[in-house]
Amino acid sequence: MELHEWVEWVRYPGLESHPDFELAQKLLPRGAGSIFSFGVRGGRPAGQRFIESVEIASHLANVGDAKTLVIHPASTTHHRMDAEALEAAGISEGLIRISVGLEGVDDLIDDLSRALRSSQKT
């Protein structure tokens, strides 16, 4: 996903590109967990289309559930903030957070791929 054309960035401590990768390797030798975030290309409208397009993942703000959860803060929990306020809070308009659950990996990949494709339609 880190190199996907519709993804601007990925944040996950298990990736070498993450600023805390070395620390994560030291403190989390069995893996950095199942939560990651990425920036969908196209900002707030693309993020909202992504969230509206997932079918397997549930659109909820909590994390650590047995099912996969996704959220787009710019259109939900932080929807009243403009782009400048979001940036000041460290939230990009295209930020998507995913808490991966126990569904089949192929099903999840298909669901997220479909949602990414939908996010780029205008």
PyRosetta script that sets phi, psi and omega in degrees:
from pyrosetta import init, pose_from_sequence

init()
pose = pose_from_sequence("MELHEWVEWVRYPGLESHPDFELAQKLLPRGAGSIFSFGVRGGRPAGQRFIESVEIASHLANVGDAKTLVIHPASTTHHRMDAEALEAAGISEGLIRISVGLEGVDDLIDDLSRALRSSQKT")
pose.set_psi(1, -30.0)
pose.set_omega(1, -176.6)
pose.set_phi(2, -59.5)
pose.set_psi(2, -27.6)
pose.set_omega(2, -178.8)
pose.set_phi(3, -107.0)
pose.set_psi(3, 11.1)
pose.set_omega(3, -178.0)
pose.set_phi(4, -69.8)
pose.set_psi(4, 139.7)
pose.set_omega(4, -175.9)
pose.set_phi(5, -63.8)
pose.set_psi(5, -22.9)
pose.set_omega(5, -178.6)
pose.set_phi(6, -100.2)
pose.set_psi(6, 8.4)
pose.set_omega(6, -179.8)
pose.set_phi(7, -116.1)
pose.set_psi(7, 125.7)
pose.set_omega(7, -178.8)
pose.set_phi(8, -83.1)
pose.set_psi(8, -34.1)
pose.set_omega(8, -178.9)
pose.set_phi(9, -162.7)
pose.set_psi(9, 161.7)
pose.set_omega(9, 175.9)
pose.set_phi(10, -134.1)
pose.set_psi(10, 135.8)
pose.set_omega(10, 176.4)
pose.set_phi(11, -117.9)
pose.set_psi(11, 113.1)
pose.set_omega(11, 177.4)
pose.set_phi(12, -158.3)
pose.set_psi(12, 121.6)
pose.set_omega(12, -175.5)
pose.set_phi(13, -61.6)
pose.set_psi(13, -13.0)
pose.set_omega(13, 177.1)
pose.set_phi(14, -82.9)
pose.set_psi(14, -4.6)
pose.set_omega(14, 177.7)
pose.set_phi(15, -94.4)
pose.set_psi(15, 138.3)
pose.set_omega(15, 179.3)
pose.set_phi(16, -58.7)
pose.set_psi(16, -25.8)
pose.set_omega(16, -179.8)
pose.set_phi(17, -75.2)
pose.set_psi(17, -12.6)
pose.set_omega(17, -178.8)
pose.set_phi(18, -75.3)
pose.set_psi(18, 137.4)
pose.set_omega(18, -178.3)
pose.set_phi(19, -61.3)
pose.set_psi(19, -22.6)
pose.set_omega(19, -179.9)
pose.set_phi(20, -106.6)
pose.set_psi(20, 21.8)
pose.set_omega(20, -178.0)
pose.set_phi(21, -55.8)
pose.set_psi(21, -50.6)
pose.set_omega(21, -177.7)
pose.set_phi(22, -60.7)
pose.set_psi(22, -42.9)
pose.set_omega(22, 178.8)
pose.set_phi(23, -63.9)
pose.set_psi(23, -42.1)
pose.set_omega(23, 178.2)
pose.set_phi(24, -61.9)
pose.set_psi(24, -40.0)
pose.set_omega(24, 178.5)
pose.set_phi(25, -62.1)
pose.set_psi(25, -37.4)
pose.set_omega(25, -178.8)
pose.set_phi(26, -74.6)
pose.set_psi(26, -47.1)
pose.set_omega(26, -173.9)
pose.set_phi(27, -86.9)
pose.set_psi(27, -22.4)
pose.set_omega(27, -176.4)
pose.set_phi(28, -127.2)
pose.set_psi(28, 65.1)
pose.set_omega(28, -173.9)
pose.set_phi(29, -64.3)
pose.set_psi(29, -17.4)
pose.set_omega(29, 180.0)
pose.set_phi(30, -99.4)
pose.set_psi(30, 8.4)
pose.set_omega(30, 177.9)
pose.set_phi(31, 122.1)
pose.set_psi(31, 156.7)
pose.set_omega(31, -174.0)
pose.set_phi(32, -93.0)
pose.set_psi(32, 9.7)
pose.set_omega(32, 175.8)
pose.set_phi(33, 96.6)
pose.set_psi(33, -171.0)
pose.set_omega(33, -170.7)
pose.set_phi(34, -113.6)
pose.set_psi(34, 16.9)
pose.set_omega(34, -179.9)
pose.set_phi(35, -113.2)
pose.set_psi(35, 130.2)
pose.set_omega(35, 175.6)
pose.set_phi(36, -146.0)
pose.set_psi(36, 166.8)
pose.set_omega(36, 176.5)
pose.set_phi(37, -135.6)
pose.set_psi(37, 158.3)
pose.set_omega(37, 177.0)
pose.set_phi(38, -150.3)
pose.set_psi(38, 161.7)
pose.set_omega(38, 176.4)
pose.set_phi(39, -104.7)
pose.set_psi(39, 117.5)
pose.set_omega(39, 178.3)
pose.set_phi(40, -81.2)
pose.set_psi(40, 134.9)
pose.set_omega(40, 179.0)
pose.set_phi(41, -64.8)
pose.set_psi(41, 129.9)
pose.set_omega(41, 179.8)
pose.set_phi(42, 114.9)
pose.set_psi(42, -0.3)
pose.set_omega(42, 173.6)
pose.set_phi(43, 66.6)
pose.set_psi(43, -147.6)
pose.set_omega(43, -173.4)
pose.set_phi(44, -57.7)
pose.set_psi(44, -47.8)
pose.set_omega(44, -179.8)
pose.set_phi(45, -62.2)
pose.set_psi(45, -40.4)
pose.set_omega(45, 179.3)
pose.set_phi(46, -66.8)
pose.set_psi(46, -39.9)
pose.set_omega(46, 177.6)
pose.set_phi(47, -61.9)
pose.set_psi(47, -41.8)
pose.set_omega(47, 178.7)
pose.set_phi(48, -65.8)
pose.set_psi(48, -42.4)
pose.set_omega(48, 177.2)
pose.set_phi(49, -62.0)
pose.set_psi(49, -39.2)
pose.set_omega(49, 178.4)
pose.set_phi(50, -58.1)
pose.set_psi(50, -52.8)
pose.set_omega(50, -177.1)
pose.set_phi(51, -60.4)
pose.set_psi(51, -40.7)
pose.set_omega(51, -179.5)
pose.set_phi(52, -69.9)
pose.set_psi(52, -15.4)
pose.set_omega(52, -174.5)
pose.set_phi(53, -99.1)
pose.set_psi(53, -15.6)
pose.set_omega(53, 179.9)
pose.set_phi(54, -67.5)
pose.set_psi(54, 145.1)
pose.set_omega(54, -179.9)
pose.set_phi(55, -117.4)
pose.set_psi(55, -38.0)
pose.set_omega(55, -179.4)
pose.set_phi(56, -86.7)
pose.set_psi(56, -47.1)
pose.set_omega(56, 179.1)
pose.set_phi(57, -68.5)
pose.set_psi(57, 146.5)
pose.set_omega(57, 178.5)
pose.set_phi(58, -100.1)
pose.set_psi(58, 142.9)
pose.set_omega(58, -178.7)
pose.set_phi(59, -89.4)
pose.set_psi(59, 90.5)
pose.set_omega(59, -178.1)
pose.set_phi(60, -141.1)
pose.set_psi(60, 153.2)
pose.set_omega(60, -176.1)
pose.set_phi(61, -84.1)
pose.set_psi(61, -19.0)
pose.set_omega(61, -177.6)
pose.set_phi(62, -77.4)
pose.set_psi(62, 171.2)
pose.set_omega(62, 179.4)
pose.set_phi(63, -133.8)
pose.set_psi(63, 165.1)
pose.set_omega(63, 174.4)
pose.set_phi(64, 79.0)
pose.set_psi(64, 23.4)
pose.set_omega(64, 178.8)
pose.set_phi(65, -85.7)
pose.set_psi(65, 170.5)
pose.set_omega(65, 175.9)
pose.set_phi(66, -78.3)
pose.set_psi(66, -16.4)
pose.set_omega(66, 177.9)
pose.set_phi(67, -108.7)
pose.set_psi(67, 157.0)
pose.set_omega(67, -178.3)
pose.set_phi(68, -73.2)
pose.set_psi(68, 131.5)
pose.set_omega(68, -178.1)
pose.set_phi(69, -121.9)
pose.set_psi(69, 141.6)
pose.set_omega(69, 177.1)
pose.set_phi(70, -132.3)
pose.set_psi(70, 150.5)
pose.set_omega(70, 175.2)
pose.set_phi(71, -148.1)
pose.set_psi(71, 147.3)
pose.set_omega(71, 174.4)
pose.set_phi(72, -119.3)
pose.set_psi(72, 93.3)
pose.set_omega(72, -174.1)
pose.set_phi(73, -54.2)
pose.set_psi(73, -35.8)
pose.set_omega(73, -176.5)
pose.set_phi(74, -64.3)
pose.set_psi(74, -23.1)
pose.set_omega(74, 178.7)
pose.set_phi(75, -111.2)
pose.set_psi(75, 3.6)
pose.set_omega(75, -179.5)
pose.set_phi(76, -130.0)
pose.set_psi(76, -94.4)
pose.set_omega(76, -173.4)
pose.set_phi(77, -61.5)
pose.set_psi(77, -26.4)
pose.set_omega(77, -178.3)
pose.set_phi(78, -121.5)
pose.set_psi(78, 26.5)
pose.set_omega(78, -172.3)
pose.set_phi(79, -63.7)
pose.set_psi(79, -20.5)
pose.set_omega(79, -179.8)
pose.set_phi(80, -83.2)
pose.set_psi(80, -6.6)
pose.set_omega(80, -177.8)
pose.set_phi(81, -89.9)
pose.set_psi(81, 138.2)
pose.set_omega(81, 174.6)
pose.set_phi(82, -81.0)
pose.set_psi(82, 175.4)
pose.set_omega(82, -175.9)
pose.set_phi(83, -56.8)
pose.set_psi(83, -40.3)
pose.set_omega(83, -178.9)
pose.set_phi(84, -65.7)
pose.set_psi(84, -43.9)
pose.set_omega(84, 178.9)
pose.set_phi(85, -66.6)
pose.set_psi(85, -39.4)
pose.set_omega(85, 176.7)
pose.set_phi(86, -60.7)
pose.set_psi(86, -46.6)
pose.set_omega(86, -179.9)
pose.set_phi(87, -59.8)
pose.set_psi(87, -42.5)
pose.set_omega(87, 178.5)
pose.set_phi(88, -61.7)
pose.set_psi(88, -29.9)
pose.set_omega(88, 179.1)
pose.set_phi(89, -86.9)
pose.set_psi(89, -1.6)
pose.set_omega(89, -179.9)
pose.set_phi(90, 81.3)
pose.set_psi(90, 23.1)
pose.set_omega(90, -178.2)
pose.set_phi(91, -119.0)
pose.set_psi(91, 121.8)
pose.set_omega(91, 176.5)
pose.set_phi(92, -83.8)
pose.set_psi(92, 158.3)
pose.set_omega(92, -179.5)
pose.set_phi(93, -66.6)
pose.set_psi(93, -22.7)
pose.set_omega(93, 180.0)
pose.set_phi(94, -100.2)
pose.set_psi(94, 8.2)
pose.set_omega(94, -176.7)
pose.set_phi(95, -64.1)
pose.set_psi(95, 129.3)
pose.set_omega(95, 173.6)
pose.set_phi(96, -123.0)
pose.set_psi(96, 128.9)
pose.set_omega(96, 175.7)
pose.set_phi(97, -109.1)
pose.set_psi(97, 135.2)
pose.set_omega(97, -179.3)
pose.set_phi(98, -125.6)
pose.set_psi(98, 131.1)
pose.set_omega(98, 171.9)
pose.set_phi(99, -112.6)
pose.set_psi(99, 105.9)
pose.set_omega(99, -173.1)
pose.set_phi(100, -75.8)
pose.set_psi(100, 132.8)
pose.set_omega(100, -179.9)
pose.set_phi(101, -102.9)
pose.set_psi(101, -149.5)
pose.set_omega(101, -172.2)
pose.set_phi(102, -101.0)
pose.set_psi(102, 7.3)
pose.set_omega(102, 179.2)
pose.set_phi(103, -64.3)
pose.set_psi(103, 166.4)
pose.set_omega(103, 178.7)
pose.set_phi(104, -64.1)
pose.set_psi(104, 136.6)
pose.set_omega(104, -175.9)
pose.set_phi(105, -60.6)
pose.set_psi(105, -40.9)
pose.set_omega(105, 180.0)
pose.set_phi(106, -65.4)
pose.set_psi(106, -39.1)
pose.set_omega(106, 177.8)
pose.set_phi(107, -63.8)
pose.set_psi(107, -42.4)
pose.set_omega(107, 179.5)
pose.set_phi(108, -65.8)
pose.set_psi(108, -43.1)
pose.set_omega(108, 178.8)
pose.set_phi(109, -60.9)
pose.set_psi(109, -43.5)
pose.set_omega(109, 178.1)
pose.set_phi(110, -62.1)
pose.set_psi(110, -43.8)
pose.set_omega(110, -179.2)
pose.set_phi(111, -62.8)
pose.set_psi(111, -48.1)
pose.set_omega(111, -179.3)
pose.set_phi(112, -67.6)
pose.set_psi(112, -36.5)
pose.set_omega(112, 177.5)
pose.set_phi(113, -64.4)
pose.set_psi(113, -43.3)
pose.set_omega(113, 177.8)
pose.set_phi(114, -61.5)
pose.set_psi(114, -44.1)
pose.set_omega(114, -179.9)
pose.set_phi(115, -65.4)
pose.set_psi(115, -39.9)
pose.set_omega(115, 176.7)
pose.set_phi(116, -62.0)
pose.set_psi(116, -44.8)
pose.set_omega(116, 178.7)
pose.set_phi(117, -59.9)
pose.set_psi(117, -44.3)
pose.set_omega(117, 178.6)
pose.set_phi(118, -64.5)
pose.set_psi(118, -32.8)
pose.set_omega(118, -177.8)
pose.set_phi(119, -64.1)
pose.set_psi(119, -23.0)
pose.set_omega(119, -175.6)
pose.set_phi(120, -94.8)
pose.set_psi(120, -1.9)
pose.set_omega(120, 178.0)
pose.set_phi(121, -84.9)
pose.set_psi(121, 136.6)
pose.set_omega(121, 178.9)
pose.set_phi(122, -115.0)
pose.dump_pdb("model.pdb")
